[in-house]
Amino acid sequence: QVQLVESGGGLVQAGGSLRLSCAGSGRTFSSYAMGWFRQAPGKEREFVAAISSGGGRTLHADSVKGRFTVSRDLAKNTVYLQMNSLKPEDTAVYYCAARRYYYDRIPSPSEYEYWGQGTQVTVSS
């Protein structure tokens, strides 16, 4: 069993930055690949970024490439999403999720086993 808790969301002006954190617990958390997804009102949940269990491989959606960076601190059991140059269209609830294996392709939400409760990110224009 893996428990995930996101934090770091908030209100920011366009062009600003936020760093989201996802704290994981459970004996096997460090062996899980992690992902970040987001869901805006009236829209489907969409992939943002993924990272392998060891942190050596990452994947970012085209819409955030060059602006967002996923990373993880194995000692702290925490995964991060650094978000720079934020745009109003980045406004959404952001979720972290865990899955057993990492693949170098865009995943669907259904491939992830465990989810956090989400954190709201609002970017004003």
C-alpha positions as CSV (number, residue, x, y, z in Angstrom):
1,Q,0.0,0.0,0.0
2,V,1.2,3.5,-0.9
3,Q,-0.1,6.7,0.4
4,L,0.4,10.0,-1.4
5,V,-0.1,13.6,-0.2
6,E,0.4,16.6,-2.5
7,S,1.2,20.1,-1.4
8,G,2.5,23.3,-2.8
9,G,-0.5,24.5,-4.9
10,G,-1.8,28.0,-4.8
11,L,-2.6,31.2,-6.7
12,V,0.1,32.7,-8.9
13,Q,0.3,35.3,-11.6
14,A,1.2,34.3,-15.2
15,G,4.9,34.0,-15.6
16,G,5.4,32.9,-12.0
17,S,6.6,29.7,-10.5
18,L,5.4,27.0,-8.1
19,R,6.9,23.8,-6.8
20,L,4.5,20.9,-6.0
21,S,5.5,18.2,-3.7
22,C,4.2,14.7,-3.3
23,A,5.1,12.9,-0.1
24,G,4.9,9.2,-0.3
25,S,4.7,6.6,2.5
26,G,4.7,2.8,2.6
27,R,7.6,0.4,2.6
28,T,7.8,0.1,-1.1
29,F,7.3,3.7,-2.2
30,S,10.8,4.1,-3.5
31,S,10.4,1.2,-5.9
32,Y,7.4,2.9,-7.6
33,A,7.5,5.0,-10.7
34,M,5.7,8.3,-10.3
35,G,3.6,10.5,-12.4
36,W,1.9,13.9,-12.3
37,F,-1.5,14.6,-13.9
38,R,-3.8,17.5,-13.9
39,Q,-7.5,18.1,-14.4
40,A,-9.2,21.3,-15.3
41,P,-12.9,21.8,-14.8
42,G,-14.9,20.1,-17.5
43,K,-11.8,18.4,-18.9
44,E,-10.3,14.9,-18.7
45,R,-7.4,14.2,-16.5
46,E,-4.2,14.7,-18.6
47,F,-0.6,13.6,-18.2
48,V,2.0,16.1,-17.1
49,A,5.2,14.3,-16.2
50,A,6.6,11.0,-15.1
51,I,9.7,9.8,-13.4
52,S,11.2,6.3,-12.9
53,S,11.7,4.8,-9.5
54,G,15.4,5.7,-9.3
55,G,14.8,9.1,-10.8
56,G,17.1,8.6,-13.8
57,R,14.4,8.7,-16.5
58,T,11.8,11.4,-16.9
59,L,9.1,12.2,-19.4
60,H,7.2,15.5,-19.9
61,A,4.1,16.3,-21.9
62,D,4.8,18.6,-24.8
63,S,2.6,21.3,-23.3
64,V,4.9,21.7,-20.3
65,K,8.3,20.7,-21.8
66,G,10.9,23.3,-21.1
67,R,8.7,24.9,-18.3
68,F,8.0,22.0,-15.8
69,T,10.6,19.6,-14.4
70,V,9.8,16.4,-12.4
71,S,12.3,15.1,-9.9
72,R,12.4,13.0,-6.8
73,D,14.4,12.8,-3.5
74,L,14.6,9.2,-2.5
75,A,15.9,10.0,0.9
76,K,12.8,12.1,1.6
77,N,10.3,9.9,-0.2
78,T,9.2,12.9,-2.1
79,V,8.5,13.7,-5.7
80,Y,8.5,17.3,-7.0
81,L,7.1,19.2,-9.9
82,Q,8.9,22.5,-10.5
83,M,6.6,24.7,-12.6
84,N,8.1,27.8,-14.2
85,S,6.7,30.3,-16.7
86,L,3.1,29.4,-15.6
87,K,0.3,30.2,-17.9
88,P,-3.5,30.6,-17.2
89,E,-4.1,27.3,-19.1
90,D,-2.0,25.5,-16.5
91,T,-4.8,26.1,-14.0
92,A,-6.0,22.7,-12.8
93,V,-6.0,20.3,-9.9
94,Y,-2.7,18.5,-9.9
95,Y,-2.4,14.9,-8.8
96,C,0.5,12.7,-8.2
97,A,0.2,9.0,-8.8
98,A,2.3,5.8,-8.4
99,R,2.7,2.8,-10.6
100,R,4.9,-0.2,-10.5
101,Y,6.9,0.4,-13.7
102,Y,8.1,3.3,-15.8
103,Y,7.8,3.4,-19.5
104,D,9.1,5.9,-22.0
105,R,5.7,6.7,-23.4
106,I,2.8,8.9,-22.5
107,P,0.7,6.9,-19.9
108,S,-3.0,7.0,-19.3
109,P,-4.3,7.6,-15.8
110,S,-5.7,4.1,-15.6
111,E,-2.2,2.7,-15.6
112,Y,-1.5,4.2,-12.1
113,E,-2.4,2.3,-9.0
114,Y,-2.3,4.9,-6.3
115,W,-3.4,8.6,-6.3
116,G,-3.1,11.6,-4.0
117,Q,-6.0,13.9,-3.2
118,G,-4.8,16.6,-5.5
119,T,-3.7,20.2,-5.0
120,Q,-5.2,23.3,-6.8
121,V,-3.0,25.4,-9.0
122,T,-4.6,28.7,-10.2
123,V,-2.7,31.0,-12.6
124,S,-4.1,34.4,-13.1
125,S,-3.6,36.5,-16.2
